[in-house]
Amino acid sequence: MTTSPTLRPAAQGLALVVGFLVAVEVASGVLQGYYTPIFPQIADHLSISEGDVNWFEAAQLIVSALCVPLLARLADLVGHQKVLLLSTAVTALGSWILAFAPSFSTFLIGWALQGAYVVWLPLEVAIIHHRTRDSGRQELLTRRGAAVLVGALELAVIIGALSSGLLVDTLDMNLLLAIPAMVVTAVFFVILVGVENSPGEATGGIDWTGLGLITLALGLVMAGLVVLRLQGVGSPLAWALVLAGLAALVPFWRFETAQAEPIVDVRLLATPQQWPVQLTAFLFGIPVLGGQIPLSTFAQADPDVRGYGLGADSAFVSTLIGVYVITLAIGAFTLPLTSRWLGVRRALMVSCLLVALGYALWIPFHDSTGQALLNMGIAGLGSGALVAALPAAAAAAAPPDRTGFATGMTNATKTVGGAIASSIFAIALASKGIEGVTEAEAPLSGYLTVWAVCSVASLLAALSLLAAPRHAFSDKPGPDVLADARGVRANKPSSST
C-alpha cells in the first residue's frame, strides 16, 4: 500500500484504455484472418479467376494508403478517438457491403471501404503515446502497449481464420460474410463507451490539394498495373501510365514542402529519424500484405492436378494460418525482451532478416505441410515484431502534435508497398499463354516470383534501418531529434535534405 500512490492510478488508467483498444484489435484480427482461408470460395462465388483475387487486396490497400494520411491528420486536429470512431463506421459499412455484394464490382467497392481499418493500430499507438507522456517512460510504455495490441490482433487472426474455415461448408456465403460485419459494428460501440477523446494538438486545416496530388500519382501507377495485367508487359499505355504516376510525385513533393500543414509532411518524413522507418514499412508491406493471398491459393492448389500445391481444404488452411499467427503473436509479445537484449535497431533488423529467410525457404521447400509450417513460422516471428515496433519507432521520432501522422504513415507506406506488390503478384500469377494451365489457375513460376520478391524486399528493409542515426530508436532520443522535426515543420532548408 506504500508503493507509488500517484503512479498506480495512472497505470490502472492506461491498462484500462489498452484493454478497450485490445477489443478493437480483436476486430481487426478477425478482418485480417477471416477471409484468407476462403479466398478460393469467394472467387467461385463471384465467378472470377484465382489471380484476379489479388486485385481486391490491391484496391483495398491503395484506398487504405490514401485514407491513412487524411485520417491521421484529422486525428491530430480533432482527437484520436473521434477518428477511430469514424474509421470504424466506414469499415463496418464496407463489411456489410461485402456480405450482400452481388457482383465483382460491388464486392470490390466494399473491400476497398473496409480498408479504413488500417488506421486503427496507428491511432491506438498514438493514444497510448499521448497517455504516457508524463510517465517518464513514454517510449518504453508505448512499445509495450503496441506489443500487447499486436499480440491480441494476431490471436484474433487465428480466431477469424479458424471460424471461416470451419463454417465455409455449412453457411450460405452471404451469412458467412456477414459475421465480420457484426463484429466491427459491435466494436464501434466499445470505442464510443470505453475510449475517451483527447483534444487534437495540431492547428490549421486539411491539405486537400496535396491529397488530390498523391491520389493522382498512386491512381496513375495502379491504372498502369491494371493495364499491364490486361494487355501484357509490352503495352506502351501501361508503362506510360506508370511513368506518369511516378512523375506526378515531383509536383506533389514540391507542393507539400511549401505548405505549413501538409497532408503528407514530407519534410518530417525526410528527416534521418523518419525515412528509414518509413522505407522499412514500405518494403515490409510487400510480404506481409502482398503475400497473403498467394499463400492461401497455393496451399489449396491440388498437386495431382497442377503438379504443385498442398491440396489443403479451407479448414486446414485455417490451421496453417493459426500456426503462422501464433508465431506472429510470439514475435510481438517478445518485442520488449528482444529490444532490451539487442537494442531496438538490431531487433528490427533481425526481424526483417527472419521474414526474408522465411520467404526464401519457400522457393526450394514448398512440397509438404511441414515445410510450409517451417517457412511461415520463421517469417511470422519477424513479422509480428515489425508490426508492433514500426509505429512505436515512428512515434518516438515525431513531435507531439504529429504522432498521429507519423504512426499513421507507417501503415500508409506499408499499404502502398502491399498494394503495388498485390498488383504485381496478380500479373505474375496470371496464366494467359501457359500451356496446360487453365485461365483460373496460376503457374508455379508465378508463385516462385512472389516468394523471391518478398524475400528480397525484406532484405532491403533490414539494410534501410542501417541508415537511421543511432539515437533514432532510443527511449530517450537526443534533443536534435525533436529539434530536427520541428525545424522541418518550420520549412528550414537545412533539415529537409
N, C-alpha and C positions, 0 to 999 in steps of 0.2 A: 504493500500500500504506500510505500515511501518512494517509489520509483517514478520520476518524471510525471507529476500530475498534469503538467501543461502539455506534454507531448502525447500522452495516452489518448485524450480525446481527438487530437489531430490524426493520430494513427488509426483510430477507430473510424473516423470520418472518411479517410482515404480508403480504408478497407471496404467500407460500405459502398462508396462510389465505384470502386473496382468490381465489387460484387454485381452491381446493376449493369456495368459495362460488360461483364462476362456473359450476361444474358444476351446482349447484342451480338457478341462474337459467336455465341451458340447458333443464333440465326444465320450469321454469316457462314459458319461452318456447314450448316445444313444446305445452304445455297451452293456452296462450293463442292460438296460431296455428293449431293442427291442426284444430280443429272449425269455425272460421269459414267456410271455403270449402265445407263440406259440410252446412251447416245445412238447406238445402232437401232434400237427400237423407235427412238424419236425420228431417225432418218426414214425408217419404214413408214411410220405414222404420217410423215409429211411427203413421202414418195420422192426423196432426194437421194443423191449418191453419198457414199461414205466420206469421200474427200470434201464434199461441199458442207459437211457439218462444221468444218473449221471456220467457215465464213460467219457462223453465229458468234463464235468466240472473237473473231476479228472485229465484227461490228460492235459487240459489247465493249471490248477493250478500248476501241477508239473513242466511243462515246464517253467511257469512263475517264479516259485521259483528258478529254476536253472539259468534263464537268468537275474534275477534281480541283484545278486551279480556281475555277469560278466559286465552287462551294467553300474551298479553303479560304479564299479572300473574303467571302461573305461571313464565314465564321469569325475571322479576325475583326470584322466590323460589328456584327450583331451578337456574337456569342456562339460558342461551340455547340451547346445543347440545342439551340434553335435550328441550326443547320443539320444536326444529327437527326432531328425530327423530320425535317424537310426531305432529306435524302432517304429516310426510311419510308416515308409516304410514297415517294417516286418508285422505290424498289418494290413496295407492295403492289403498286399499280402494274408495273411490268410483270410481276409474278402472276397476277390474276389474268393478265392478257395471255400469258403462256398456257394457262390452264384450259383456255377455251379458244385458242388460235385455230382457225380453220385452214390456214394455208401457210406456205413458206414465208411469204412477205409479212403477214401478221405476226407470226412467231418471231421473225427477225426484229420487228419493232419492239415486241415485248421483251425479248432477250437484251436488246440494246438499252431499254429503260431500266431493266433490272441491274445494269452495271453501276447505278448510283451507289450501290452498297460499298464500292471500293474506297469510299471516303470515310467509312466508319472507323477503321483502325487508326488512321492518322488523326482524326478528330478526337478519338478516345485517348491517344497518346498525348495530344495537346491538352486535353482536360486534366490528365494526371500531372503533366508538366506544370500546368498552372497551379494546381492544388498543392504542389510540393515546393513551391518557390521559396518559402520561408523555412524550409526544413533543414537547410544546411547540407542536404544530401540529395539535391534535386535530380541530378543526372542518374545517380545510382538507383533511387526510388523509381524514376521513370523507366529505366531499363527493366527493373524487377516487375513493375506493373505491366509493361509491354510483354514480358515473358509469360506472365500469368494469362493475359488476354490471348496471346497466340497459342499457348497450351490448350486453353479452353476451345479456341477456334478449331484446332486440329482434332481434338477429341470429338467435337461436334461433326466434323467432316466424316469421321468414322460412322457416327450415328446416321447421318444422312445417306452415306453410301450403302450401308447395310440395309437401311429401310427400303430404299428404292429397289435394290437388288432382290430383296425378298418379296416385295409387293408387285413387281412388274408383271408377273404372270397371273396375278389374281385380281387386279383392279383395272377398271377401264382407264385408258390413257388420260382422259380429262380429269378424272378424280385423282389419279396418281400425281398429276402435275399441280393439282390444287393444294396439296399438303404443304409445300414450301410457302405458298402464298398465305396460308393460315398462320404459319409460324412467324413470318415477317409482320403480319398485321398485329399479332399479339405483342411483338416486341415494341411496336410503336407506342403502346400504352405503358410498357415498362419504362421506356425513356421518359415519357411525359410525367410519370409519377416519381421515378427514382433518381433522376439526374437533374440537379439544379443548374440553372443557366447563369453564367458569369458574363457581365457586360464585355463587349468587344473592346480591345485596346487600340485598334488601328483607327485612323482617321481617313477622310476622303471618301471616294466612291468606287465604282466598279469600272474598270477599263474595258468597255465593250468593243472598242476598235481593236485593241490588242487581241481580245478573244476571237474576233472575226478573222484577223490575220492568221492566227495559229490554226483556226478551224479550216481556213482556205488551204494552208500548207499541208496539213495532215490529210484533208479531204482529197487533194490532188494526188498525193502519194498513194493513198488507198485506192483511188479510182484507177491509177496506173496498174496497181497489182491485180485488180479485178479484171482489167482488160488483158493483162498478161496471162491470167488464168483462162480467159475465153479465147484469145487469139494466138497464144503461144509466145515464146521468148523472142521471136523475130518480128513482133509487132512494133512498128515505129511509133504508133499512137501511145502504146503502153509506156514506152521509155520516155516519150516526150512529156507525158503526164507526171511521171516520177521526177524527172529533172525540173519540171515547173514547180512541183511541190517543194523540192529542196531549195530552189531559187527563191521561193516566196518566204523562206526563213530569213533572208537578208533584210528586206524591209520590215519584217516583224521585229527582228532584233534591234534595228535602228530606232524604230518607233518606241519600243519598250524602254530603251535606255534613256529616252527623252522624257519619260513620264515620271511624275513624282510618286504615283501609286499605281504601278503597272499590274496587269492581271498575272503576268509571269515576271517576277522580279529577277530579270536576267543578270543584273549586276550582283545581286546576292548569290545567285547560282554560280557565277563565275569566280567567286572567292575560293582560295585554296582549301578552305574548310568544307565547302559545299560540293563543288563539282565532282570530286572523286566519289563521294557518297551517291550523288545522283546518277553518275555514269554507271556505278556498280548496280544500282537499282534497275536501270535500263537494261543492262546485259543480263541481270538475274531474271528479268521478266520473260526472256526468251525461253528458258527451260521450264520455269515454274508455272507460267501461264500458257505459252505456246505449245508446250509438250504434253499437256494433259490429254487432249482428245486423241492424238495419235497413239498414246499408250493404251487408252481404252479400246480403240478399234483394233489395234494389233493383238491385244490379249484375247479378243473374241473372234479373231480370224481362225477359220478351220484349216489346220495344217494338211489334212487329207485332200482338201480342195485346192488350196492356194500354194501349198508347199512351204508355208511359214505360218507362224501364229501359235497361240497356246490352246486354242479351241475351248476357251472358258465361256461359261454362261454368265448372265448378269449377276447371279448370286455369288459366283466365285470371284468375279471381278470386284465385287463389293468387298470380299475378304482380302483380296490383294491390296485394294485401296486402304482397307483398315490397317493392315500391317505397315504399309507405307506411311500412313498418317501417324501411327504410333511413333515411328522414328522422327517424324516432324515435331511431334509434341516433346519428345526427349530432347531434340535439338534446341527447342525453345525454352524448356524448363531448365536446361543445364547452361543456358547462356550466361547467367550471372557467375556461375562457377568457372566456366572456361574463360570468361573475360578476366576474372581475377587471376587465374593461373597464367594465361598467355598475354594478357593485355587486350584491349578491345580490338585494335587493328589486327593483331595476329589471329585473334579468334575469328574475325570476319574473313580473313584470308584463308584460313583453314577450312571454313565453311564453304567458301567458293570452290576450293580445290576438291572437297568431298563431292559437291554437285558435279563438277567436271569429271571426276573419276566414275561416279555412278552412271552417267550417261555414256561415257566412253566404253564402259563394260558391256553396254547393250549391243555394241557393234559386233563383237565376236561371240557373245554369250546371250542368246535370245531363244533358245530351243526348249526350255523347260521352265516350269513354275519356280523351281528352286533358284535358277539363275535370275529370273525376273525379280524374285523377292530380295535377293542379294543386291542387285543393281539399284532397285528402288529404295532399299533400306539405307544404302550409302548416300544416295542423293538426298534422301529425306532428312538425314541428320544435319546436313549442311543447310538445306532449305529452311528448316524450322528456325534455326538460329538467325538466318538472314532476314526472314520475315519480321522477327521480333526486334532485331538490332538496328536495321536501317532507319526506321522512323525516329528512334531514340537518338541515333548518331546525328541525324539532320537537325533535330530539335536542339541538341547541345551546342550547335554552332550557329544558331539563329538568335536574333534579338527577340525580346519578349513579345513584341507586337507582331512578329512574323513566324511564330512557332507553328501555327496552323498551316501557313503556306509551306514552310519547309518540310514538315512531316507529310503534308498532302502531296508535295511534289515527288516524294519517293514513290508513292503509289502511282502518280501520273506518269513518271518516266518508266516505271515498271510496266504499266499497262500499255504504253506506247511500244515498248520493246515486245511485249506479248502480242499486241495487235499486228505489228509488222511480221513477227515470226509466224503467227497463225495464218496470215495471208500467204507467206512464202511456203509454209508447210502444206497448205491446201494445193498449191501449184505442184509441189514435189510429190504429193500423193495422188495427183490426177493420173488416170490410167489411159488417156487417149493415145492410141497408136502403139500400145504394148500388146504384143501377140499373146493370146491365151488368157488375158485378164479382162474381165467384164467391166463395163462402164462404172458399176457400183463399187468395184474393188480397187484397192491401191496396190502398187508394186512394192516388193521388198526393198528395192533400191531407194524408193521414196522414204521409207522408214529409216534406212541407214543414213540417209541425208539428214533427216530430222535429228537423230541422235548425235551425229557429228557436229551439227551446228550448235546444239545445246551444250555440248562439252566444250567446244572452242569458246563460246560466249562466256561460260563460267570461268575459264582460264583467264580470259581478258578482264573479267570482273576482279579477279584476285590481283592482277597486275595494276589495275587502276587505283586500288587502295594504297599502293606504294607512293602515289603522287601526293597524298594528303600529308600535311605537316604533322609532326609527332604529337602536338598538343590538341589536334582536332578531335580526338576521341577521349580526351581526359575528362574525369569528373570535375576537375577544376581547371578549365582551359585558361590560357593566358589572357590578359586583358586585351591583347591585339585581336583576338577572335571577334569579340563584340564590337571592338573599335572598327575593324575592317567591315563588318556587316553594316554598322551604322554609316560608315564612310561611303559605301556604295549606294546606300539609300539616299545619301545627300549628293549623289552624282559626282563623287570625287574621282577624277580620271585615274589617279594612281592606284585605286583599288579595283578598277574594272578590267584590268588586263589579265 
